[in-house]
Amino acid sequence: MQVSLTPAAARHVEKSLAKRGSGIGLRLAVKTSGCSGFAYALEFVDALNADDQCFETQGTKLIVDAKSLAMLDGTELDFVREGLNEGFKFNNPNAKNSCGCGESFAV
């Protein structure tokens, strides 16, 4: 099982952690939500939970709970700028469908 960050995503996470002043990495999780069934959730992590898996990529820690890992295995998290917009882009090989707004997905 593996999840990863692109260099652009790792830089953005590290800058955000430095600005925040604390944290060991970024949590990537899945929650039931949205019109397609599941949505991604991101939050900074100050301490690991017992069921967390920690992946280090590009020198940055990406933390995933055991329940979410099956749906996120192989996912690459990117940080993109498109015109005036910027944000994370999820390249998830397990997502079979996604909604029109891009906020939710189905497996």
Buried (B, 14 or more C-beta within 10 A) or exposed (E): EBBBBBEBBBBBBBEEBEEEEEBBBBBBBBEEEBEBBBBBEEEBBEEBEEEBBEBEBBEBBBBBBEEBBEBBBEBBBBBEEEEEEEEBBBEBEBBEEBBEEEEBBBB
